[in-house]
Amino acid sequence: MQPKYSFIIPVYNRPEEIRELLESMLQLRGNIPFEVIVVEDGSNLKSDKITEEYSPKLDIHYFYKSNSGPGDSRNFGMLKAKSDYFLILDSDVILPPDYLEEVEAFLNENSCDCFGGPDAAHESFSRVQKAIDYSMTSFFTTGGIRGGKKEGFQPRSFNMGLSREAFQASGGFGNIHPGEDPDLSLRLKEKRFNICLIPEAKVFHKRRIDWQKFYVQVKKFGMVRPILNKWHPGSGNVTYWFPLLFLIGLLISAGLATAGYFFYLGVYIIYFSVIVIDASIKTKSLYTGLMALRAVIVQFSGYGYGFLLSVFRIGILNRNPEEVFPQLFFKKTKSA
């Protein structure tokens, strides 16, 4: 049977992670034909044995290639896919049973070439995972731009859909990482393709990272944004400055407090209290709420510092991004 959708999953040294994702695919409802393309991105810990286990149950295809980053691996997978719609996932997500039904229902009513949905924390996730998920998705931290509001929505590659036509017109993902997903969204917007948020097509995003890795990740997010603003004039948004302004304001407020001026620090204390209360209610755990506060501080500090570095080197000094931040770029391979 010709698949209507092709799941594209790059994986790097996480075989057990891909098992959880494939297991969740067995529970998908709707009897909608799909195939699964797993692209091993030069891993030492391969997933071939696990994909073999699921081949009797799923229309699954495994490919191994040299390491060239997740963006190039997704392009490789889309070139191998048979359907006209590609559903791009990270290997650390779990699909709810209604995921494909929600995508199908939305696309039947709307014309979309690029689309995506939000992420959420599954009840089985650890407290750290739930805290980090809160910091990345809450209205009080990101303002809902990662799946909570339609205006200006830029799908993220942990939960992103793409039509074959859009892929062919754009050439797919670039070699920057992170940031390859908003870069693709912005290029498609410039080509006047329709970009849609599917609010009900959520995934459970595990984010298997510790506090140090989370700081490094959000710092890279901050470094990438001024690069994207330079590549895509007019795409900048004042909200991208908030973490940096938050960090500067916190440092100034702490300094004023030592001199006896507590008002500004008090504003931050109120904000932190709102975070703890809201996160505690949403996760049903005060302890997780307190951890969410730590996650928010790490997020804003890392992103703000990375953003400041990039604004100075890319925006002010007008340096070449690939020369200044080589760690953000992969070399592309010949993918077909």
PAVO-922531 format. One record per residue (C-alpha): residue in one letter; x negated, y, z negated. Coordinates in nm, 2 decimals, m for minus. Example, Ala and Ser with C-alpha at 12.3 -4.5 7.8 and 13.67 -1.06 7.14 Angstrom:
2
ATOM  r      c1      c2      c3
ATOM  A   m1.23   m0.45   m0.78
ATOM  S   m1.37   m0.11   m0.71
//
This chain:
336
ATOM  r      c1      c2      c3
ATOM  M    0.00    0.00    0.00
ATOM  Q   m0.13    0.34    0.09
ATOM  P   m0.20    0.54   m0.23
ATOM  K   m0.03    0.87   m0.27
ATOM  Y   m0.29    0.99   m0.53
ATOM  S   m0.66    0.92   m0.58
ATOM  F   m0.80    0.96   m0.93
ATOM  I   m1.16    1.09   m0.90
ATOM  I   m1.37    1.01   m1.21
ATOM  P   m1.74    1.09   m1.23
ATOM  V   m1.91    0.91   m1.52
ATOM  Y   m2.26    0.94   m1.67
ATOM  N   m2.38    0.69   m1.93
ATOM  R   m2.04    0.64   m2.08
ATOM  P   m1.91    0.29   m1.99
ATOM  E   m1.68    0.25   m2.30
ATOM  E   m1.53    0.59   m2.24
ATOM  I   m1.42    0.49   m1.89
ATOM  R   m1.26    0.18   m2.04
ATOM  E   m1.02    0.39   m2.25
ATOM  L   m0.92    0.60   m1.95
ATOM  L   m0.86    0.29   m1.73
ATOM  E   m0.66    0.13   m2.00
ATOM  S   m0.44    0.44   m2.02
ATOM  M   m0.38    0.42   m1.65
ATOM  L   m0.23    0.08   m1.69
ATOM  Q    0.05    0.24   m1.89
ATOM  L    0.14    0.50   m1.63
ATOM  R    0.51    0.51   m1.55
ATOM  G    0.69    0.58   m1.23
ATOM  N    0.57    0.31   m0.99
ATOM  I    0.38    0.57   m0.79
ATOM  P    0.10    0.42   m0.58
ATOM  F   m0.25    0.54   m0.67
ATOM  E   m0.62    0.44   m0.64
ATOM  V   m0.91    0.50   m0.88
ATOM  I   m1.25    0.62   m0.75
ATOM  V   m1.52    0.59   m1.02
ATOM  V   m1.85    0.76   m0.92
ATOM  E   m2.15    0.66   m1.13
ATOM  D   m2.38    0.96   m1.13
ATOM  G   m2.72    0.80   m1.17
ATOM  S   m2.64    0.64   m1.51
ATOM  N   m2.87    0.41   m1.69
ATOM  L   m2.57    0.26   m1.88
ATOM  K   m2.35    0.16   m1.59
ATOM  S   m1.98    0.11   m1.57
ATOM  D   m1.97   m0.15   m1.29
ATOM  K   m1.88   m0.44   m1.52
ATOM  I   m1.60   m0.26   m1.68
ATOM  T   m1.45   m0.15   m1.34
ATOM  E   m1.47   m0.51   m1.23
ATOM  E   m1.26   m0.61   m1.53
ATOM  Y   m0.98   m0.38   m1.41
ATOM  S   m1.00   m0.45   m1.04
ATOM  P   m0.72   m0.72   m1.07
ATOM  K   m0.49   m0.47   m1.23
ATOM  L   m0.58   m0.14   m1.06
ATOM  D   m0.67   m0.04   m0.71
ATOM  I   m1.02    0.06   m0.82
ATOM  H   m1.34    0.14   m0.63
ATOM  Y   m1.68    0.18   m0.79
ATOM  F   m1.97    0.38   m0.63
ATOM  Y   m2.32    0.44   m0.76
ATOM  K   m2.53    0.73   m0.65
ATOM  S   m2.83    0.93   m0.77
ATOM  N   m2.78    1.19   m1.03
ATOM  S   m2.66    1.52   m0.89
ATOM  G   m2.41    1.65   m1.14
ATOM  P   m2.03    1.61   m1.18
ATOM  G   m1.94    1.85   m0.91
ATOM  D   m2.13    1.67   m0.64
ATOM  S   m2.00    1.34   m0.77
ATOM  R   m1.64    1.45   m0.74
ATOM  N   m1.71    1.56   m0.38
ATOM  F   m1.86    1.22   m0.31
ATOM  G   m1.55    1.05   m0.46
ATOM  M   m1.31    1.27   m0.26
ATOM  L   m1.49    1.18    0.06
ATOM  K   m1.43    0.81   m0.02
ATOM  A   m1.06    0.86   m0.12
ATOM  K   m0.77    0.75    0.10
ATOM  S   m0.49    0.97   m0.02
ATOM  D   m0.40    1.33    0.05
ATOM  Y   m0.40    1.44   m0.32
ATOM  F   m0.70    1.40   m0.55
ATOM  L   m0.65    1.40   m0.93
ATOM  I   m0.98    1.49   m1.09
ATOM  L   m1.05    1.38   m1.45
ATOM  D   m1.34    1.37   m1.69
ATOM  S   m1.43    1.03   m1.82
ATOM  D   m1.35    1.14   m2.18
ATOM  V   m0.98    1.18   m2.13
ATOM  I   m0.68    0.96   m2.20
ATOM  L   m0.36    0.99   m1.99
ATOM  P   m0.02    0.99   m2.15
ATOM  P    0.23    0.75   m1.98
ATOM  D    0.43    1.03   m1.81
ATOM  Y    0.12    1.20   m1.65
ATOM  L    0.17    1.09   m1.29
ATOM  E    0.55    1.13   m1.32
ATOM  E    0.50    1.50   m1.42
ATOM  V    0.26    1.56   m1.13
ATOM  E    0.49    1.40   m0.88
ATOM  A    0.80    1.58   m1.00
ATOM  F    0.63    1.92   m0.99
ATOM  L    0.48    1.87   m0.64
ATOM  N    0.81    1.76   m0.50
ATOM  E    0.95    2.10   m0.60
ATOM  N    0.65    2.32   m0.54
ATOM  S    0.39    2.37   m0.27
ATOM  C    0.05    2.35   m0.44
ATOM  D   m0.30    2.29   m0.30
ATOM  C   m0.49    2.32   m0.63
ATOM  F   m0.33    2.25   m0.97
ATOM  G   m0.39    2.14   m1.32
ATOM  G   m0.25    2.09   m1.66
ATOM  P   m0.35    2.16   m2.03
ATOM  D   m0.54    1.94   m2.26
ATOM  A   m0.43    1.82   m2.61
ATOM  A   m0.56    1.62   m2.90
ATOM  H   m0.43    1.27   m2.95
ATOM  E   m0.33    1.17   m3.30
ATOM  S   m0.61    0.91   m3.30
ATOM  F   m0.88    1.17   m3.25
ATOM  S   m1.13    1.25   m3.53
ATOM  R   m1.10    1.57   m3.73
ATOM  V   m1.39    1.73   m3.55
ATOM  Q   m1.23    1.65   m3.22
ATOM  K   m0.90    1.80   m3.33
ATOM  A   m1.08    2.11   m3.46
ATOM  I   m1.27    2.16   m3.14
ATOM  D   m0.96    2.10   m2.94
ATOM  Y   m0.78    2.37   m3.14
ATOM  S   m1.05    2.62   m3.09
ATOM  M   m1.05    2.56   m2.71
ATOM  T   m0.68    2.57   m2.66
ATOM  S   m0.52    2.79   m2.92
ATOM  F   m0.34    3.12   m2.83
ATOM  F   m0.54    3.28   m3.11
ATOM  T   m0.88    3.19   m2.96
ATOM  T   m0.85    3.16   m2.58
ATOM  G   m0.52    3.33   m2.53
ATOM  G   m0.38    3.03   m2.35
ATOM  I   m0.59    3.07   m2.04
ATOM  R   m0.69    2.70   m2.04
ATOM  G   m0.34    2.57   m1.97
ATOM  G   m0.10    2.78   m2.17
ATOM  K   m0.01    3.05   m1.92
ATOM  K    0.05    3.06   m1.55
ATOM  E   m0.09    3.40   m1.46
ATOM  G   m0.45    3.38   m1.36
ATOM  F   m0.47    3.01   m1.43
ATOM  Q   m0.79    2.83   m1.32
ATOM  P   m0.76    2.45   m1.34
ATOM  R   m1.04    2.28   m1.53
ATOM  S   m1.20    1.97   m1.39
ATOM  F   m1.10    1.75   m1.69
ATOM  N   m0.75    1.77   m1.55
ATOM  M   m0.74    1.91   m1.19
ATOM  G   m0.56    1.83   m0.87
ATOM  L   m0.67    1.91   m0.52
ATOM  S   m0.51    1.86   m0.18
ATOM  R   m0.73    1.71    0.10
ATOM  E   m0.67    2.02    0.30
ATOM  A   m0.80    2.24    0.03
ATOM  F   m1.10    2.02   m0.03
ATOM  Q   m1.19    2.02    0.34
ATOM  A   m1.14    2.40    0.37
ATOM  S   m1.35    2.48    0.07
ATOM  G   m1.62    2.21    0.08
ATOM  G   m1.53    2.11   m0.27
ATOM  F   m1.73    2.19   m0.59
ATOM  G   m2.05    2.38   m0.59
ATOM  N   m2.37    2.29   m0.77
ATOM  I   m2.33    2.51   m1.07
ATOM  H   m2.23    2.33   m1.40
ATOM  P   m2.04    2.42   m1.61
ATOM  G   m1.83    2.66   m1.41
ATOM  E   m1.79    2.46   m1.10
ATOM  D   m1.41    2.44   m1.15
ATOM  P   m1.33    2.81   m1.18
ATOM  D   m1.57    2.87   m0.90
ATOM  L   m1.37    2.64   m0.67
ATOM  S   m1.04    2.78   m0.79
ATOM  L   m1.16    3.14   m0.71
ATOM  R   m1.28    3.03   m0.37
ATOM  L   m0.95    2.87   m0.29
ATOM  K   m0.76    3.18   m0.41
ATOM  E   m0.97    3.39   m0.18
ATOM  K   m0.87    3.15    0.11
ATOM  R   m0.50    3.20    0.00
ATOM  F   m0.44    2.85   m0.12
ATOM  N   m0.17    2.81   m0.38
ATOM  I   m0.29    2.74   m0.73
ATOM  C   m0.04    2.61   m0.99
ATOM  L   m0.02    2.52   m1.36
ATOM  I    0.18    2.20   m1.43
ATOM  P    0.26    2.26   m1.80
ATOM  E    0.38    1.91   m1.87
ATOM  A    0.09    1.73   m1.70
ATOM  K   m0.13    1.72   m2.00
ATOM  V   m0.42    1.49   m2.09
ATOM  F   m0.58    1.40   m2.42
ATOM  H   m0.93    1.53   m2.40
ATOM  K   m1.17    1.36   m2.65
ATOM  R   m1.47    1.59   m2.62
ATOM  R   m1.72    1.35   m2.78
ATOM  I   m1.96    1.62   m2.90
ATOM  D   m2.10    1.72   m3.23
ATOM  W   m2.14    2.08   m3.36
ATOM  Q   m2.48    2.14   m3.20
ATOM  K   m2.36    2.00   m2.86
ATOM  F   m2.05    2.21   m2.89
ATOM  Y   m2.26    2.53   m2.94
ATOM  V   m2.47    2.45   m2.64
ATOM  Q   m2.17    2.38   m2.43
ATOM  V   m1.99    2.71   m2.51
ATOM  K   m2.31    2.90   m2.48
ATOM  K   m2.33    2.77   m2.12
ATOM  F   m1.97    2.87   m2.06
ATOM  G   m2.07    3.22   m2.17
ATOM  M   m2.38    3.22   m1.94
ATOM  V   m2.17    3.11   m1.64
ATOM  R   m1.89    3.37   m1.65
ATOM  P   m2.10    3.67   m1.55
ATOM  I   m2.24    3.46   m1.26
ATOM  L   m1.89    3.39   m1.14
ATOM  N   m1.79    3.75   m1.18
ATOM  K   m2.08    3.84   m0.95
ATOM  W   m2.00    3.58   m0.70
ATOM  H   m1.63    3.67   m0.69
ATOM  P   m1.59    4.05   m0.72
ATOM  G   m1.27    4.15   m0.88
ATOM  S   m1.23    3.82   m1.08
ATOM  G   m1.36    3.97   m1.40
ATOM  N   m1.12    4.01   m1.70
ATOM  V   m1.16    4.21   m2.01
ATOM  T   m1.08    3.89   m2.22
ATOM  Y   m1.41    3.74   m2.11
ATOM  W   m1.58    4.01   m2.33
ATOM  F   m1.38    3.93   m2.64
ATOM  P   m1.62    3.66   m2.79
ATOM  L   m1.91    3.90   m2.76
ATOM  L   m1.72    4.19   m2.91
ATOM  F   m1.60    3.96   m3.18
ATOM  L   m1.95    3.86   m3.27
ATOM  I   m2.08    4.22   m3.26
ATOM  G   m1.79    4.34   m3.47
ATOM  L   m1.84    4.07   m3.73
ATOM  L   m2.21    4.16   m3.77
ATOM  I   m2.12    4.53   m3.81
ATOM  S   m1.84    4.45   m4.05
ATOM  A   m2.07    4.24   m4.27
ATOM  G   m2.33    4.52   m4.27
ATOM  L   m2.06    4.78   m4.36
ATOM  A   m1.94    4.55   m4.64
ATOM  T   m2.29    4.56   m4.80
ATOM  A   m2.26    4.93   m4.81
ATOM  G   m1.92    4.92   m4.98
ATOM  Y   m1.69    4.95   m4.68
ATOM  F   m1.48    4.63   m4.68
ATOM  F   m1.19    4.73   m4.46
ATOM  Y   m1.33    4.60   m4.13
ATOM  L   m1.45    4.27   m4.29
ATOM  G   m1.10    4.24   m4.43
ATOM  V   m0.95    4.24   m4.08
ATOM  Y   m1.17    3.95   m4.00
ATOM  I   m1.07    3.77   m4.31
ATOM  I   m0.71    3.81   m4.21
ATOM  Y   m0.78    3.67   m3.87
ATOM  F   m0.97    3.37   m4.02
ATOM  S   m0.68    3.31   m4.25
ATOM  V   m0.44    3.30   m3.95
ATOM  I   m0.67    3.05   m3.78
ATOM  V   m0.68    2.82   m4.08
ATOM  I   m0.30    2.83   m4.14
ATOM  D   m0.21    2.78   m3.78
ATOM  A   m0.46    2.50   m3.73
ATOM  S   m0.35    2.33   m4.05
ATOM  I    0.01    2.34   m3.95
ATOM  K   m0.06    2.21   m3.60
ATOM  T   m0.29    1.93   m3.71
ATOM  K   m0.10    1.86   m4.04
ATOM  S   m0.42    1.88   m4.23
ATOM  L   m0.58    2.17   m4.43
ATOM  Y   m0.92    2.00   m4.40
ATOM  T   m0.89    2.00   m4.02
ATOM  G   m0.77    2.36   m4.04
ATOM  L   m1.09    2.46   m4.22
ATOM  M   m1.29    2.27   m3.97
ATOM  A   m1.11    2.46   m3.69
ATOM  L   m1.23    2.78   m3.84
ATOM  R   m1.59    2.65   m3.81
ATOM  A   m1.52    2.55   m3.45
ATOM  V   m1.39    2.90   m3.37
ATOM  I   m1.69    3.07   m3.52
ATOM  V   m1.92    2.83   m3.33
ATOM  Q   m1.72    2.89   m3.01
ATOM  F   m1.73    3.27   m3.03
ATOM  S   m2.09    3.28   m3.14
ATOM  G   m2.22    3.05   m2.87
ATOM  Y   m2.01    3.20   m2.59
ATOM  G   m2.08    3.55   m2.69
ATOM  Y   m2.45    3.50   m2.71
ATOM  G   m2.46    3.32   m2.37
ATOM  F   m2.24    3.59   m2.22
ATOM  L   m2.48    3.87   m2.35
ATOM  L   m2.79    3.69   m2.21
ATOM  S   m2.62    3.65   m1.87
ATOM  V   m2.49    4.00   m1.85
ATOM  F   m2.83    4.14   m1.92
ATOM  R   m3.03    3.92   m1.68
ATOM  I   m2.77    3.88   m1.40
ATOM  G   m2.57    4.20   m1.43
ATOM  I   m2.83    4.46   m1.54
ATOM  L   m3.16    4.31   m1.42
ATOM  N   m2.98    4.17   m1.11
ATOM  R   m3.18    3.85   m1.12
ATOM  N   m3.11    3.54   m0.91
ATOM  P   m2.89    3.31   m1.13
ATOM  E   m3.06    2.99   m1.01
ATOM  E   m3.40    3.13   m1.11
ATOM  V   m3.30    3.27   m1.44
ATOM  F   m3.08    2.98   m1.55
ATOM  P   m3.20    2.67   m1.36
ATOM  Q   m3.04    2.44   m1.63
ATOM  L   m2.70    2.55   m1.49
ATOM  F   m2.76    2.42   m1.14
ATOM  F   m2.79    2.07   m0.99
ATOM  K   m2.94    1.99   m0.65
ATOM  K   m2.69    1.85   m0.41
ATOM  T   m2.72    1.52   m0.24
ATOM  K   m2.59    1.40    0.09
ATOM  S   m2.26    1.27   m0.03
ATOM  A   m2.14    1.07    0.26
//
